[in-house]
Amino acid sequence: MTLIQEKVNQTIDILKEKDVDLWLTFVRETSGVRDPALNFILGTADLTWETALIFTRSGKRIAILGRLEAEAVERLGVYDTIIPYDTGVSQALRETLTQLNPRQIAVNYSPNNVHADGLTHAMYLKLQDYLQGTPYGARLTSAEGIISAMRGRKTAAELEKIRRAVQITGEIFEKTFAALRVGMTEIEVSEMMHAWMNEAGVGAAWPLESNPAVNSGPDSPVGHSGPTNIKIQPGHIIHFDFGVKYEDYCSDIQRLVYVLRPGETDAPAEVKRGFDTIRAAIENLRAGLKPGLKGVEIDALARQTVLAAGYPEYMYGTGHQLGRVAHDGGALLGPLWEKYGQQPNQLVEEGNVYTIEPGLAIPGHGYIGLEEDVVVRQTGPAEYLGAPQKSLVLVK
């Protein structure tokens, strides 16, 4: 069974679970605007003309599409009914919906999950126009819950790909730590890691300009701005944020190095205390990361650990879902801030893969941020998908 077939079978089960009669993905010219859901139900193939991909709670899988693309979609072995057209999709779409007579039609718009928001405004208007004179235009509803569950509940095959991505990321980190030298620039370190990515045959989990992030010392800008010409110096914390893409699935890992000053055999007490605080925050959150809880409730487990230790609040969510992209949508482990909408109020589910990434700054030394990738289990703490960093890496 292919991964697409596996995800489509999962989708039918989700429709039954959520008591939704029909899910419709309506697209055109996917080389221009590509609905994120297509990767799971169509693969990497492009569509040119208007296409309706339909899944029903009863198990029907229907593709209404241009005749020239019908053969390629049929070869996927996913759709049991292929309806090709020559001049327009609307008649076949209306006839199909009339035959199925769904109580509700879930379509791909979402205020909370960007990966469930693939239906453009123009295509929504077209759909409404095509459904004029039928009762079905009034039955459209958001497919957010369906797509979030389908993307978020990782199958065994998906988990293995993420595990491998995490493993390769760890191997590149180990090579990097061994090669670090005082006087190297952040950019030089980044270029070295890019070479090892090429050697491993993997892509980048986000654009190479800021992947990896390499932050050496207190003056390096932490975030998505990319490495600079700042040079590694004794007394610096070096913070890394790095992820690879292996067979379309991503890792997202942060690691920490301390550069020893002359005469030092260990990091200063304030650096070690910061590291230990972040490690405790990760473990507290991991222990409480269980299905059925809201993201905001779980975020608090790490956030309060950092605050209770006397450090300022970090101004981002503690964790996001991980999958085909580094930020995979769905329930967010974060506070109820405007920028996150309702994502922190959504429930964590078994099989979700999350990052855990609290952070804090140590004046005069740099930024302490660790990030681990974990999968949510029904009972017990979330499971690490790779070996976590439990101690500072020390470099002379």
C-alpha positions, 0 to 999 in steps of 0.5 A: 500500500502506498502512502497516499492510499494509506492516508486516504484510508485514514481520511475515510475513517476520519469522515466517519468519526466526525460524521461528515458526509463528504469532503471536497477538494476543489482546485485548478492549475496547481502549478500556480496555487497548490492546495496543501491537501493534495500532497496526501490525496494526489501526491506530487502530480499537477492538475491543469483544469478545474478538478473536484476530488471527493471522499465520502463517509461511505467510502467513495473516492471520486475524481472529476477532472479534465480528460487529459489528466484522467489516466495519470490520476487513475494510475494512483489506485486511489480513486474508484470512480474517475469522471473525465470531462472535456468542456467543464466540470460543473455538470458532472459535479452537480450530478455527482452531488445530487446522487450522493446528496450529502448533508454537509460538504467540507471544503478547504478553508480554515481561519486557524490552520494554513495547511487546511486553507487551500481553497482560494476565494475565487475558487470558492466563488466559482463553486458557489456559482456552479452549485446555484439552483441546488441545495448544496451551496448552502451546505458548505462547511470548513474541512479544518477538522478533517485535514488537521486530523489527517495531517496530524495523525502520523501513520507508521510509514510517516513516523519512520520517515521523520525518525530517519530525518531526525537521525540524519540531523543528529549525524550532521550535528555531530560532524559539526560539533567536531569541526567547530573552531574559534574564529569561524564565522556563522556563515562558514559553519552553515556552509559546512552543514549544507555540504553535509546535507548534500552528502547525505542526500537530503533537502532542507526543512525550510529555506537554506538562507536561514537553515541552519540558524547559527547564533554565536554569542550574545550579539547574534540575532536569534530567529529566522534571519540566518547566519552572519559574519559574527565569529565564534569566540571563547565564552560564546554559547552557539545555538543551532536551529536545523532541520532536514527533509527526508522523503518529503518528511522533516526534522526540526532540532535545536542544539547548544554548544559552549566555547570554553574560555582559557582555563575553563573546563566547564561552562559558567554556572549561569550558563549551566543553570539556564541549560538545566532550566530548559531541559527541565521545561522540556521534560515537564512538557513531555510528561504532560503531552497527552491526547485530549488536552488543549495546546494552551494547557500543555504549553504552560507546563514548559512556560511556567517552568522557565518563569518560575526559575526567574527568567523572562517569558519567551515570546513564542509557542513552545511547540508546533506540529511537524510533518511534511513541513516544519510547521505542519499546522493543527493544534499548537502548544502555545499561549492564547495570543492573537497571532495564534488564533484558536490553534492553542485551544485545539486538542492534542491527538495520539500520533501527533508529532511535536517540537518542544522548544522553550528558550532563554537568553544568558547575558554576555554569552548568548541564547539557550534554546533546545528543540526536541521532536516527539510523538504523542502516545496514548499513555505515558510521556511523549516519545523522543524521535531521536536522542535528546541533548542532555548536556552542553557540548563543550568546545575548546 
